[in-house]
Amino acid sequence: METVSENRAFGGGQGVYRHASASTGTDMVFSVFVPPHEAGAKLPVVWYLSGLTCTHANVTEKGEFRAICAELGLIFVAPDTSPRGEGVADDPDGAYDFGLGAGFYVDATEAPFAAHYKMWSYVTEELPALIAAEFPADMARQSIMGHSMGGHGALTIGLTLADRFKAVSAFAPIVAPSQVPWGQKALSGYLGDDKAAWRKHDAVALIEDGARVDALLVDQGGADGFLDKELRPDLLRTACDAAGIDLTLTVRDGYDHSYYFISTFMADHLRWHGERLGQGA
Ligand SMILES: N[C@@H](CCC(=O)N[C@@H](CS)C(=O)NCC(=O)O)C(=O)O
């Protein structure tokens, strides 16, 4: 692992790191905030998965998570959203919603994407092992959150690995990719036409098929331009109600899809995670 940058922040350290990923077969960059802590202490880990077009940098620079993570003693990890570099296939038209910056947190099975687009394995296996080895992380206390495509990632990973994550939350998530244009394009492109494979990467379908968590926290901007066509939190509401999952879904009037929205509600989400990770209110 190579250090790209390290900066003192809120008494802790904000780092950006690069490593050669066996999952993707590319170099991958991620960021980690380590709050101030006593020597030898192990701290819980909050995973943040980003949305379309993002790298680790968007939330790292605009997410406003550090003060609350320092207060609560939470490590905050932000991976990239796709493999990148020479030989990595992109959307044939260079569109923003598929290919580079749009890995959708799946292990692709379709050529040419299967060669490098292994974001599920990267985020659920390889990067956690690296975090456990290199940072003062208590891997028995992890939680996951994300935005938009990253909200989809947080929900699907949190529902699938429910024993691993003590809290799952999302900002403006894609909740049912099988039913919306962004998701249909991505899942068909990465996984092919087998809809059974899609269901493992669709939060609403996972819940319909029996996946369970005790509770979910979702905030959604009421003025988000993607709300009705791509995000559809109503579908998550229906699925959670039918399954008995305690979903706290709040539509925030006037807020859009941007980091102005995310940063406004970041502290609320991290406090909710902190309570469930044993780090106080
Ligand atoms: N308007 C964007 C659509 C994609 C978008 O809104 N991406 C969201 C995640 S789905 C984001 O976080 N963008 C980066 C940022 O706001 O910093 C574009 O066309 O690039």
The ligand as an ORCA input file, in Angstrom:
! r2SCAN-3c Opt
* xyz 0 1
  N     -25.060     15.374    -12.894
  C     -24.187     14.267    -12.819
  C     -24.982     13.021    -12.609
  C     -24.255     12.108    -11.757
  C     -24.398     12.477    -10.312
  O     -25.246     13.269     -9.874
  N     -23.566     11.853     -9.540
  C     -23.686     11.949     -8.104
  C     -23.822     10.544     -7.576
  S     -25.144      9.679     -8.404
  C     -22.467     12.577     -7.480
  O     -22.190     12.367     -6.321
  N     -21.708     13.369     -8.255
  C     -20.463     13.921     -7.824
  C     -20.518     15.118     -6.930
  O     -21.606     15.707     -6.747
  O     -19.476     15.473     -6.353
  C     -23.375     14.122    -14.079
  O     -23.972     14.153    -15.133
  O     -22.146     13.945    -13.946
*
